[in-house]
Amino acid sequence: MRVLVFDVNETLLDLHGLDPFFARTFGDASIRQEWFGQLLQSALVATVTDEYADFGKIGMAALDMIAVRKNVSLAPDDREALGQAMRQLPPHPEVREALMQLRNAGYRLATLTNSTATVAEAQMSNAGLDDLFEQLLSADTVRRLKPAAEPYRWAARQLNVETGDIRLIAAHAWDIAGALRAGCAAAFVSRPGKILDPLAPSPDIIGANLTEVANLILEAEQ
């Protein structure tokens, strides 16, 4: 039975919780998607070029970039407001029940996020999910962000298992690709707008939400 390791942002937590911030700051809630896309792009560039910055710092740089692009002047407390909103994201509606189903079936559960440990701990506590995981792991600890191989392999060591004994569960094609190429198994949560990369290896489990993924894991592994 594999250890199940979950990505956090978008996989477990709903980024729609940031929409009020972007509606207030930019006059358009949909800018949240552009900001998060810029954050991921900048994080990948930092990882590929070996110029590490933590995920929060990259997120604030992405906010500055979007503000320039949209010709918006940020207020002094906007960065703090975004940081607080990230810490208070709600879980997707099915998440807690699906996690409990997996834990009750005997699976060990952990998270692995690009966010710092401090942010991840606040997120899980505020979402009411922290009691379900044995460890909340952050790629910031190894100063290499997913999808680089180091965070997945480090997570396996922290959990005292082989890399192949981990199944990474995520709603991001790049995270799935990183986990599979690092030697993990994976499961893709195909939330609205999320699709797999046809040039990357495909996971054996794909579901529209965490309930579907949990049921498929139980069918496949038990």
N, C-alpha and C positions, 0 to 999 in steps of 0.2 A: 504494500500500500504506500503510494507516494505521499510526500509532504506537499500540501497545496500552498502555494505562495502567490499572493494576490497583489497586482498593481492597485494603486489607490485612486488617483484622480481620473475620473470618467469611468473607470471599471467599477469601483465601489461607490464613489461619491459623485453627485450630480453637479456639474459645472454650471447648470442653469441657475444655481444659487448666486452666481456672480452677476446675473443679468441686471439687477437693480443698480449695482455700481456702474456698469457700463452705460445703462440708460441715463443715469444722472450725470455722469462725467462726459459722455460723448453724444448724448441725445439719441442713442441707438443701441439697444441691448445686443444686437447681433454682432457688434464690434468685439464682443467677448470671444467669438470664434476666431476672428482675425488675430486678436492678441495671443490666444493660446497657440495658434499655429506659428506665430512669430517666436513665441517662447520655445516651442519644440525645435524649430529650425535653428535658433541660436544655440540651444543646448547641444544639438547634434554637431554644429560647427565647432563648439568649444571642445567636445569630446574627440572629434576627428583630428583637430589641430593640437591636441594635448595642452590646451590652455584652460585649466580648470577654473570654474566659478560655480558657486553653489546655485541650486535651482531657484531660490528666492531672489538672489541678485540678478540672475538672468531674466527672471520674470519682471523685475522692475525696469531693467534695461529695455525689455520688449514693450513695456508700457510707455516708456519715453519715446521709443521708435514709432509706435502707433500714434501717439499724440502729435509728433512732428508730421507724420503722414497725413493726419486729419486736420492739421492746423488748429489744434486744441491746446490751450494753456492749462497745465495741471495746477490744481490748488496745492498748497503746502502739505495738506494732510491726505491727499489722494493715495499716495503710496501706502501709507499706514492703513487706510481704509480697505484697500485691495488685499493687503496682507491679512487683515482681520477677517475679511470675507472668505479668503481661502481656508482659514482655520475653522470656519463655521459651515462648511458645505454640508448639505443634507445627504444621506445615503439614498441611492435609488430605492424605490419602494419595496422591491423583492429581496433586497440584499440580506437583511438580518435573518429572515426565515431560511433562505438558501444556505447561508453560512451555518446556521444551527443544524440544518439537515445533514450537512457534510460532517460537522463535528460530532454529532450524535451517532453517525455511522462509523466513527473511529478515526477519522482523518485528523492529522495535525495541521493547524492553520497558522500561517504567518503572512505578513505583508512585506513587500519590497518596493519602495518608492524612490523616485529621484528627489523628492522633497527632503529637507533636513529632518533629522530625528525629532527635533523640537516641534516642528510643524506637523509631522506625521502623528506624534503623540497627541497634540491638541486636536487634530482632525478626527482621530479615532475616538477620543474621549467625547468631543462635542457631538459626534454622530451616534454615540451610544453603541459603538461596536468594539471598544477596546477589550471587553471581557471575553471576546471570542478567539483572540489570537494569543499564541504563546510568545511570539516575538514580533516587534515592529521594527523592521530593518530599513536602513537608509543607505542608498548608494553613496551619499555624501561621506560616509565613513571611509570608503576606499578612494575617494576623490576621483571617481570615474563614473559617469552617468550611464544608465542603460541607454542604448542597447549594447554598449561595450560588454565584453565577456566577464570582466572582473566582478561586477556586482552579483551576477548570478552564481558564480563559483564561490565567492565569499559567503553568500547566503547559505549555500550548501554546507560550508564549513561551520558556520554559526549554528546550523541546525543538526550538525553531526551526522550528515548523510552524504552520499555521493551525489554529484551533480545530476546524474541520470535518475536519481530518486526524487527529484523535485518536478512538480508540474506548475509552471508559471501560468497564471490566469490573467488575461489582460484584454482591454478593448482597443489596443493600438497595434497595428500591423508591425510597426518597428520593434515593439517590445516582444511580440511573438517571434519575429525573425531573430532577434538577439538571443532570446532564451534557447531556441532550437539550435542555433549555431554554436551556443556555449555548451550544448550537450544535455539540456533539460528537455522534458516533455512540455507541452503547452496546451492551452485551451483558449479559444478566441470568443469573446463576448461581442457579438456583432450588433452593438447598439446602433440606433439610427445614424446613418451617414458613415459608419465605420466599415471598411472593407479590407480584405487581406491583399497583400502585395503579390501579384502573380509571378514576380521574379524571385520570391523568397520561398523557402520550404513551408508547407502547409501543416497545421496541427491536425491531430486526429479527432479533436473534439471542437465543434463550433455550435454555438447556441445564440439565440436572439437576446437572451438576458441571463442573469445568473441562475435563475431557477432551471432553465433549460440546460445550461452547462452543468449544474450540479447533478441533475437527473442523468445526463449522458455519462458523467464520470462514474456515478454509481453503477450504471449498467455495464460500462466498459471494464471497470476494475474489480467489481464484486460479482 
